[in-house]
Amino acid sequence: MKSPAGTSLLPRLMLWLGLSFLYAPMVILVVYSFNESRLVTVWAGFSTRWYTELMQDQQMMSAAGRSLTIAFLSASVATVLGTMAGIVMARWKAFRGRTLFSGLITAPLVMPDVIIGLSLLLLFVSLSRWIGWPETRGMLTIWIAHVTFCTAYVAVVVSSRLRDFDRSLEEAAMDLGANRVRTFLAITLPLISPALVAGWLLAFTLSLDDLVIASFVSGPASTTLPM
């Protein structure tokens, strides 16, 4: 029995309304970035004036380059650590301290950014007082902080992929003589690579967009683009 035409039209209409609600402000922002006028409510003609001024703003470009560098390094290291954590969470169901381990991994997902930033600030201040490191807060401390909370997101993505993974493929490879390392590199890693890419992109975006945590752990000479 066919559904009425109106029934199938309604979901499409709701989909397009939802997409318009999400993306229309972005499109408007892009269009008005080419506005000659200083006022965003007045269209004075097409111009690339503001992009030229942006490229000449050394402080802004320096902050953008710093943010991109930190985001790339944070996402790369978080992907490695998150993958290892995800494998442990998905493959080792019972070991001493698993509950504590899982709690520590997933804690940054539910903790407010203010709490994470303040805790890391107190950690860096205490380390500087006890062992003299870090001497100052800057790109290094921001990178460590971003790796800390980005690892949690990568671990969740990778562990979710591994829970649906067909382990018979790994068993077949080991039956044919491959050791565990060879099996992981030739079978497991290629099959979970979409999850690794998704985790890296998510970590890169979160690091690039972070404001609160970076505000706590940064120094006067390490301003990021969101700041």
C-alpha positions in Angstrom: 0.0 0.0 0.0 1.5 3.3 -1.1 1.7 6.2 1.4 0.1 9.5 0.5 2.2 12.0 -1.3 2.0 14.4 1.5 3.5 11.9 3.9 6.7 11.5 1.8 6.9 15.2 1.2 6.9 16.2 4.9 10.2 14.6 5.8 11.9 16.2 2.8 10.5 19.5 3.7 11.6 19.2 7.3 15.1 18.1 6.1 15.5 21.2 3.9 14.2 23.5 6.6 16.7 22.0 9.1 19.6 22.3 6.6 18.6 25.9 5.8 18.4 26.8 9.6 21.9 25.4 10.1 23.7 26.6 6.9 21.9 29.8 5.9 23.7 32.0 8.5 27.0 30.6 7.2 26.1 31.5 3.6 25.0 35.0 4.6 28.3 35.5 6.6 30.4 34.5 3.5 28.4 36.8 1.2 28.7 39.8 3.5 32.4 39.2 3.9 32.7 40.6 0.4 30.7 43.8 1.4 32.5 47.1 0.8 30.7 48.7 3.8 31.9 48.5 7.4 28.3 47.9 8.4 27.0 44.3 8.0 23.4 45.6 7.6 24.3 47.8 4.6 25.4 46.4 1.3 27.7 48.8 -0.4 29.0 46.7 -3.3 31.2 43.7 -3.9 34.8 44.1 -2.6 37.7 41.9 -1.4 39.0 44.8 0.8 38.5 43.0 4.1 40.4 39.9 2.9 43.3 42.1 1.9 43.3 43.8 5.3 43.1 40.4 7.0 46.2 39.1 5.1 48.1 42.3 6.2 47.1 41.8 9.9 50.3 40.1 11.2 48.9 39.4 14.7 45.8 37.6 13.2 47.9 35.6 10.7 50.4 34.6 13.4 47.6 33.4 15.6 46.0 31.5 12.7 49.3 29.7 11.9 49.9 28.9 15.6 46.4 27.4 15.9 46.8 25.3 12.8 50.1 24.0 14.0 48.8 23.1 17.4 45.7 21.5 15.9 47.7 19.4 13.5 50.1 18.1 16.1 47.4 17.6 18.7 45.2 15.6 16.3 48.1 13.4 15.2 49.2 12.5 18.7 45.7 12.1 20.0 44.9 9.7 17.1 47.8 7.5 18.1 47.0 7.6 21.8 43.2 7.3 21.2 43.6 4.3 18.9 45.6 2.5 21.6 43.1 3.4 24.2 40.2 2.4 21.9 41.7 -1.0 21.3 42.1 -1.6 25.0 38.5 -0.6 25.7 37.1 -2.7 22.9 39.3 -5.8 23.1 40.2 -6.3 26.8 36.9 -6.6 28.5 38.1 -7.6 32.0 41.4 -6.5 33.6 42.2 -4.9 36.9 41.6 -1.2 36.8 39.4 -1.3 33.7 36.7 0.8 35.2 39.2 3.4 36.3 40.9 3.3 32.9 37.6 3.8 31.1 36.6 6.6 33.4 39.8 8.5 32.9 39.6 8.1 29.1 36.0 9.3 28.9 36.1 12.0 31.6 37.0 14.8 29.2 33.8 14.1 27.3 31.5 15.1 30.1 33.7 17.5 32.1 33.2 21.2 31.5 36.0 23.0 29.6 36.5 25.3 32.6 37.2 22.4 34.9 39.7 20.8 32.5 41.4 24.1 31.8 41.7 25.0 35.5 42.9 21.5 36.4 45.6 21.6 33.8 46.6 25.1 34.8 47.1 24.0 38.4 49.1 21.0 37.1 51.5 23.1 35.1 51.9 25.6 37.9 52.7 22.8 40.4 55.1 21.1 38.0 56.9 24.4 37.4 57.2 24.9 41.2 58.4 21.4 41.9 60.7 20.5 38.9 61.0 23.7 37.1 59.1 22.6 34.0 57.4 24.1 32.2 59.3 27.4 32.7 56.5 29.3 30.9 53.2 28.5 29.4 52.9 28.6 25.7 52.4 26.4 22.6 53.7 23.3 24.4 51.3 23.6 27.3 48.4 24.3 24.9 49.4 21.2 22.8 49.5 19.0 25.9 46.1 20.2 27.0 44.6 19.7 23.6 46.0 16.2 23.3 44.5 15.4 26.7 40.9 16.1 25.8 41.1 15.2 22.1 42.4 11.7 22.9 39.0 10.9 24.6 37.1 11.6 21.4 39.4 9.5 19.2 39.2 6.6 21.7 35.4 6.6 21.6 35.3 6.7 17.8 37.9 3.9 17.4 36.4 1.7 20.1 32.9 2.0 18.5 34.4 0.8 15.2 36.2 -2.1 16.8 33.1 -3.4 18.6 31.5 -4.0 15.2 34.7 -5.4 13.7 34.6 -9.0 12.3 37.4 -10.7 14.2 37.3 -13.7 12.0 39.4 -11.8 9.4 42.1 -11.4 12.0 41.8 -15.1 13.0 42.1 -16.1 9.3 45.3 -14.1 8.9 46.9 -15.6 12.0 45.8 -19.1 10.8 47.8 -18.4 7.6 50.9 -17.6 9.6 50.8 -13.9 10.3 51.8 -12.8 13.8 49.8 -10.2 15.7 51.8 -7.2 14.5 51.5 -8.3 10.9 47.8 -9.0 11.3 47.2 -5.5 12.8 49.1 -3.7 10.1 47.7 -5.7 7.2 44.1 -6.4 8.3 43.0 -4.4 11.3 44.5 -1.0 10.5 43.2 -0.7 7.0 39.7 -1.7 8.1 39.5 0.8 10.9 41.2 3.5 8.9 37.9 5.4 8.3 37.5 5.6 12.1 41.0 6.9 12.4 40.4 9.6 9.8 37.2 10.6 11.4 38.9 10.7 14.8 41.7 12.8 13.5 39.4 15.3 11.8 37.3 15.5 14.9 40.3 16.1 17.1 41.7 18.7 14.6 38.4 20.6 14.6 38.1 20.6 18.4 41.6 21.8 18.9 41.3 24.5 16.3 38.0 25.7 17.8 39.1 25.6 21.5 39.0 28.8 23.4 38.3 28.1 27.1 41.0 25.5 27.8 43.6 27.4 25.7 42.8 30.6 27.7 43.9 28.8 30.9 47.1 27.1 29.7 48.4 29.7 27.3 51.0 32.5 27.9 51.1 36.1 26.7 53.1 35.2 23.5 50.9 32.2 22.5 47.6 33.6 21.5 45.5 31.3 19.3 43.0 32.3 16.7 39.9 31.8 18.8 41.4 33.8 21.6 
